[in-house]
Amino acid sequence: MEWVKPTVLDRLVRMCNQFQLLESLDSDQRSDDARFKLFHTWIYVIQADEMKQLIERLTRYESEKKGATTDEVDEEIAID
């Protein structure tokens, strides 16, 4: 399932560049490995809870990309 379509991503990146929220570090913004420099002005745009959710979502995406499952639960081993 695609998180953000490439055309929408391009528009979002251009808008964020315009308002000095981020800067593209790579010329190919659609690449899975594209890097962006986020500026401190994000604190005026989004709430802290939204940022936490975004970080969690990105962490899950990275885990899934590496082949790990995100629903794993550590099982406790009963010691007799």
Distance bins in CASP14 RR format, pairs under 12 A and 6 or more apart:
PFRMAT RR
TARGET T0000
AUTHOR 0000-0000-0000
RMODE 2
METHOD distances of the structure
MODEL  1
1 61 0 0 0 0 0 1 0 0 0 0 0
1 64 0 0 0 0 0 1 0 0 0 0 0
2 8 0 0 0 0 1 0 0 0 0 0 0
2 9 0 0 0 0 1 0 0 0 0 0 0
2 30 0 0 0 0 0 1 0 0 0 0 0
2 32 0 0 0 0 0 1 0 0 0 0 0
2 61 0 0 0 0 0 1 0 0 0 0 0
3 9 0 0 0 0 1 0 0 0 0 0 0
3 12 0 0 0 0 0 1 0 0 0 0 0
3 32 0 0 0 0 0 1 0 0 0 0 0
3 54 0 0 0 0 0 1 0 0 0 0 0
3 57 0 0 0 0 1 0 0 0 0 0 0
3 58 0 0 0 0 1 0 0 0 0 0 0
3 60 0 0 0 0 0 1 0 0 0 0 0
3 61 1 0 0 1 0 0 0 0 0 0 0
3 64 0 0 0 0 0 1 0 0 0 0 0
3 65 0 0 0 0 0 1 0 0 0 0 0
4 10 0 0 0 0 1 0 0 0 0 0 0
4 11 0 0 0 0 1 0 0 0 0 0 0
4 12 1 0 0 1 0 0 0 0 0 0 0
4 13 0 0 0 0 0 1 0 0 0 0 0
4 29 0 0 0 0 0 1 0 0 0 0 0
4 30 0 0 0 0 0 1 0 0 0 0 0
4 34 0 0 0 0 0 1 0 0 0 0 0
4 54 0 0 0 0 0 1 0 0 0 0 0
4 57 0 0 0 0 0 1 0 0 0 0 0
4 61 0 0 0 0 0 1 0 0 0 0 0
5 11 0 0 0 0 1 0 0 0 0 0 0
5 12 0 0 0 0 0 1 0 0 0 0 0
5 30 0 0 0 0 0 1 0 0 0 0 0
6 12 0 0 0 0 0 1 0 0 0 0 0
6 13 0 0 0 0 0 1 0 0 0 0 0
6 28 0 0 0 0 0 1 0 0 0 0 0
6 29 0 0 0 0 1 0 0 0 0 0 0
6 30 1 0 1 0 0 0 0 0 0 0 0
6 31 0 0 0 0 0 1 0 0 0 0 0
6 32 0 0 0 0 0 1 0 0 0 0 0
6 34 0 0 0 0 0 1 0 0 0 0 0
7 13 0 0 0 0 0 1 0 0 0 0 0
7 14 0 0 0 0 0 1 0 0 0 0 0
7 29 0 0 0 0 0 1 0 0 0 0 0
7 30 0 0 0 0 1 0 0 0 0 0 0
8 14 0 0 0 0 0 1 0 0 0 0 0
8 15 0 0 0 0 0 1 0 0 0 0 0
8 29 0 0 0 0 0 1 0 0 0 0 0
8 30 0 0 0 0 0 1 0 0 0 0 0
9 15 0 0 0 0 0 1 0 0 0 0 0
9 16 0 0 0 0 0 1 0 0 0 0 0
9 22 0 0 0 0 0 1 0 0 0 0 0
9 24 0 0 0 0 0 1 0 0 0 0 0
9 28 0 0 0 0 0 1 0 0 0 0 0
9 29 1 0 0 1 0 0 0 0 0 0 0
9 30 1 0 0 1 0 0 0 0 0 0 0
9 31 0 0 0 0 0 1 0 0 0 0 0
9 32 0 0 0 0 0 1 0 0 0 0 0
9 34 0 0 0 0 1 0 0 0 0 0 0
9 36 0 0 0 0 0 1 0 0 0 0 0
10 16 0 0 0 0 0 1 0 0 0 0 0
10 17 0 0 0 0 0 1 0 0 0 0 0
10 24 0 0 0 0 0 1 0 0 0 0 0
10 28 0 0 0 0 0 1 0 0 0 0 0
10 29 1 0 0 1 0 0 0 0 0 0 0
10 30 1 0 0 1 0 0 0 0 0 0 0
10 34 0 0 0 0 0 1 0 0 0 0 0
11 17 0 0 0 0 0 1 0 0 0 0 0
11 18 0 0 0 0 0 1 0 0 0 0 0
11 29 0 0 0 0 0 1 0 0 0 0 0
12 18 0 0 0 0 0 1 0 0 0 0 0
12 19 0 0 0 0 0 1 0 0 0 0 0
12 21 0 0 0 0 1 0 0 0 0 0 0
12 22 0 0 0 0 1 0 0 0 0 0 0
12 24 0 0 0 0 0 1 0 0 0 0 0
12 29 0 0 0 0 1 0 0 0 0 0 0
12 30 0 0 0 0 0 1 0 0 0 0 0
12 36 0 0 0 0 0 1 0 0 0 0 0
13 19 0 0 0 0 0 1 0 0 0 0 0
13 21 0 0 0 0 1 0 0 0 0 0 0
13 22 1 0 0 1 0 0 0 0 0 0 0
13 23 0 0 0 0 1 0 0 0 0 0 0
13 24 1 0 0 1 0 0 0 0 0 0 0
13 25 0 0 0 0 0 1 0 0 0 0 0
13 26 0 0 0 0 0 1 0 0 0 0 0
13 27 0 0 0 0 0 1 0 0 0 0 0
13 28 0 0 0 0 0 1 0 0 0 0 0
13 29 1 0 1 0 0 0 0 0 0 0 0
13 30 0 0 0 0 1 0 0 0 0 0 0
13 31 0 0 0 0 0 1 0 0 0 0 0
13 34 0 0 0 0 1 0 0 0 0 0 0
13 35 0 0 0 0 0 1 0 0 0 0 0
13 36 1 0 0 1 0 0 0 0 0 0 0
13 37 0 0 0 0 0 1 0 0 0 0 0
13 38 0 0 0 0 0 1 0 0 0 0 0
14 21 0 0 0 0 0 1 0 0 0 0 0
14 22 0 0 0 0 0 1 0 0 0 0 0
14 23 0 0 0 0 0 1 0 0 0 0 0
14 24 0 0 0 0 1 0 0 0 0 0 0
14 29 0 0 0 0 1 0 0 0 0 0 0
15 21 0 0 0 0 1 0 0 0 0 0 0
15 22 0 0 0 0 1 0 0 0 0 0 0
15 45 0 0 0 0 0 1 0 0 0 0 0
16 22 1 0 1 0 0 0 0 0 0 0 0
16 23 0 0 0 0 1 0 0 0 0 0 0
16 24 0 0 0 0 1 0 0 0 0 0 0
16 29 0 0 0 0 0 1 0 0 0 0 0
16 36 0 0 0 0 1 0 0 0 0 0 0
16 37 0 0 0 0 0 1 0 0 0 0 0
16 38 0 0 0 0 1 0 0 0 0 0 0
16 39 0 0 0 0 1 0 0 0 0 0 0
16 41 0 0 0 0 1 0 0 0 0 0 0
16 42 0 0 0 0 1 0 0 0 0 0 0
16 45 0 0 0 0 1 0 0 0 0 0 0
16 46 0 0 0 0 0 1 0 0 0 0 0
17 23 1 0 0 1 0 0 0 0 0 0 0
17 24 1 0 0 1 0 0 0 0 0 0 0
17 25 0 0 0 0 0 1 0 0 0 0 0
17 29 0 0 0 0 1 0 0 0 0 0 0
17 36 0 0 0 0 1 0 0 0 0 0 0
17 37 0 0 0 0 0 1 0 0 0 0 0
17 38 0 0 0 0 0 1 0 0 0 0 0
17 39 0 0 0 0 0 1 0 0 0 0 0
17 41 0 0 0 0 0 1 0 0 0 0 0
18 41 0 0 0 0 0 1 0 0 0 0 0
19 39 0 0 0 0 1 0 0 0 0 0 0
19 41 1 0 0 1 0 0 0 0 0 0 0
19 42 0 0 0 0 0 1 0 0 0 0 0
19 44 0 0 0 0 1 0 0 0 0 0 0
19 45 0 0 0 0 1 0 0 0 0 0 0
20 37 0 0 0 0 0 1 0 0 0 0 0
20 38 0 0 0 0 0 1 0 0 0 0 0
20 39 1 0 1 0 0 0 0 0 0 0 0
20 40 0 0 0 0 1 0 0 0 0 0 0
20 41 1 0 1 0 0 0 0 0 0 0 0
20 42 0 0 0 0 0 1 0 0 0 0 0
20 44 0 0 0 0 0 1 0 0 0 0 0
20 45 0 0 0 0 0 1 0 0 0 0 0
21 36 0 0 0 0 1 0 0 0 0 0 0
21 37 0 0 0 0 0 1 0 0 0 0 0
21 38 1 0 0 1 0 0 0 0 0 0 0
21 39 1 0 1 0 0 0 0 0 0 0 0
21 40 0 0 0 0 1 0 0 0 0 0 0
21 41 1 0 1 0 0 0 0 0 0 0 0
21 42 1 0 1 0 0 0 0 0 0 0 0
21 43 0 0 0 0 0 1 0 0 0 0 0
21 44 0 0 0 0 1 0 0 0 0 0 0
21 45 1 0 0 1 0 0 0 0 0 0 0
21 46 0 0 0 0 1 0 0 0 0 0 0
22 29 0 0 0 0 0 1 0 0 0 0 0
22 34 0 0 0 0 0 1 0 0 0 0 0
22 35 0 0 0 0 0 1 0 0 0 0 0
22 36 1 0 1 0 0 0 0 0 0 0 0
22 37 1 0 0 1 0 0 0 0 0 0 0
22 38 1 0 1 0 0 0 0 0 0 0 0
22 39 1 0 0 1 0 0 0 0 0 0 0
22 40 0 0 0 0 0 1 0 0 0 0 0
22 41 0 0 0 0 1 0 0 0 0 0 0
22 42 0 0 0 0 1 0 0 0 0 0 0
22 45 0 0 0 0 0 1 0 0 0 0 0
23 29 0 0 0 0 0 1 0 0 0 0 0
23 34 0 0 0 0 0 1 0 0 0 0 0
23 35 0 0 0 0 1 0 0 0 0 0 0
23 36 1 0 0 1 0 0 0 0 0 0 0
23 37 1 0 1 0 0 0 0 0 0 0 0
23 38 0 0 0 0 1 0 0 0 0 0 0
23 39 1 0 0 1 0 0 0 0 0 0 0
23 41 0 0 0 0 0 1 0 0 0 0 0
24 30 0 0 0 0 0 1 0 0 0 0 0
24 31 0 0 0 0 0 1 0 0 0 0 0
24 34 1 0 0 1 0 0 0 0 0 0 0
24 35 1 0 0 1 0 0 0 0 0 0 0
24 36 1 0 1 0 0 0 0 0 0 0 0
24 37 1 0 0 1 0 0 0 0 0 0 0
24 38 0 0 0 0 0 1 0 0 0 0 0
25 31 0 0 0 0 0 1 0 0 0 0 0
25 33 0 0 0 0 0 1 0 0 0 0 0
25 34 1 0 0 1 0 0 0 0 0 0 0
25 35 1 0 1 0 0 0 0 0 0 0 0
25 36 1 0 0 1 0 0 0 0 0 0 0
25 37 1 0 1 0 0 0 0 0 0 0 0
25 38 0 0 0 0 0 1 0 0 0 0 0
26 32 0 0 0 0 0 1 0 0 0 0 0
26 33 1 0 0 1 0 0 0 0 0 0 0
26 34 1 0 1 0 0 0 0 0 0 0 0
26 35 1 0 1 0 0 0 0 0 0 0 0
26 36 0 0 0 0 1 0 0 0 0 0 0
26 37 0 0 0 0 0 1 0 0 0 0 0
27 34 0 0 0 0 1 0 0 0 0 0 0
27 35 0 0 0 0 0 1 0 0 0 0 0
28 34 1 0 0 1 0 0 0 0 0 0 0
28 35 0 0 0 0 0 1 0 0 0 0 0
29 35 0 0 0 0 1 0 0 0 0 0 0
29 36 0 0 0 0 1 0 0 0 0 0 0
32 61 0 0 0 0 1 0 0 0 0 0 0
32 62 0 0 0 0 0 1 0 0 0 0 0
32 65 1 0 0 1 0 0 0 0 0 0 0
33 62 0 0 0 0 0 1 0 0 0 0 0
33 65 0 0 0 0 0 1 0 0 0 0 0
36 42 0 0 0 0 0 1 0 0 0 0 0
36 58 0 0 0 0 0 1 0 0 0 0 0
38 45 0 0 0 0 0 1 0 0 0 0 0
38 46 0 0 0 0 0 1 0 0 0 0 0
38 51 0 0 0 0 0 1 0 0 0 0 0
38 54 0 0 0 0 0 1 0 0 0 0 0
38 55 0 0 0 0 0 1 0 0 0 0 0
38 58 0 0 0 0 0 1 0 0 0 0 0
39 45 0 0 0 0 0 1 0 0 0 0 0
42 48 0 0 0 0 0 1 0 0 0 0 0
42 50 0 0 0 0 1 0 0 0 0 0 0
42 51 1 0 0 1 0 0 0 0 0 0 0
42 54 0 0 0 0 1 0 0 0 0 0 0
42 55 0 0 0 0 0 1 0 0 0 0 0
43 50 0 0 0 0 0 1 0 0 0 0 0
43 51 0 0 0 0 1 0 0 0 0 0 0
45 51 0 0 0 0 1 0 0 0 0 0 0
45 54 0 0 0 0 0 1 0 0 0 0 0
46 52 0 0 0 0 0 1 0 0 0 0 0
46 53 0 0 0 0 1 0 0 0 0 0 0
46 54 1 0 0 1 0 0 0 0 0 0 0
46 55 0 0 0 0 0 1 0 0 0 0 0
47 53 0 0 0 0 1 0 0 0 0 0 0
47 54 0 0 0 0 0 1 0 0 0 0 0
48 54 0 0 0 0 0 1 0 0 0 0 0
48 55 0 0 0 0 0 1 0 0 0 0 0
49 55 0 0 0 0 0 1 0 0 0 0 0
49 56 0 0 0 0 0 1 0 0 0 0 0
50 56 0 0 0 0 0 1 0 0 0 0 0
50 57 0 0 0 0 0 1 0 0 0 0 0
51 57 0 0 0 0 0 1 0 0 0 0 0
51 58 0 0 0 0 0 1 0 0 0 0 0
52 58 0 0 0 0 0 1 0 0 0 0 0
52 59 0 0 0 0 0 1 0 0 0 0 0
53 59 0 0 0 0 0 1 0 0 0 0 0
53 60 0 0 0 0 0 1 0 0 0 0 0
54 60 0 0 0 0 0 1 0 0 0 0 0
54 61 0 0 0 0 0 1 0 0 0 0 0
55 61 0 0 0 0 0 1 0 0 0 0 0
55 62 0 0 0 0 0 1 0 0 0 0 0
56 62 0 0 0 0 0 1 0 0 0 0 0
56 63 0 0 0 0 0 1 0 0 0 0 0
56 70 0 0 0 0 1 0 0 0 0 0 0
57 63 0 0 0 0 0 1 0 0 0 0 0
57 64 0 0 0 0 0 1 0 0 0 0 0
57 70 0 0 0 0 0 1 0 0 0 0 0
58 64 0 0 0 0 0 1 0 0 0 0 0
58 65 0 0 0 0 0 1 0 0 0 0 0
58 70 0 0 0 0 0 1 0 0 0 0 0
59 65 0 0 0 0 0 1 0 0 0 0 0
59 66 0 0 0 0 0 1 0 0 0 0 0
59 68 0 0 0 0 0 1 0 0 0 0 0
59 70 0 0 0 0 1 0 0 0 0 0 0
60 66 0 0 0 0 0 1 0 0 0 0 0
60 67 0 0 0 0 0 1 0 0 0 0 0
60 68 0 0 0 0 1 0 0 0 0 0 0
60 69 0 0 0 0 0 1 0 0 0 0 0
60 70 1 0 1 0 0 0 0 0 0 0 0
60 71 0 0 0 0 1 0 0 0 0 0 0
60 72 0 0 0 0 0 1 0 0 0 0 0
61 67 0 0 0 0 0 1 0 0 0 0 0
61 68 0 0 0 0 0 1 0 0 0 0 0
61 70 0 0 0 0 1 0 0 0 0 0 0
62 68 0 0 0 0 1 0 0 0 0 0 0
62 70 0 0 0 0 0 1 0 0 0 0 0
63 69 1 0 0 1 0 0 0 0 0 0 0
63 70 1 0 1 0 0 0 0 0 0 0 0
63 71 0 0 0 0 0 1 0 0 0 0 0
63 72 0 0 0 0 1 0 0 0 0 0 0
64 70 1 0 0 1 0 0 0 0 0 0 0
64 71 0 0 0 0 0 1 0 0 0 0 0
64 72 0 0 0 0 0 1 0 0 0 0 0
END
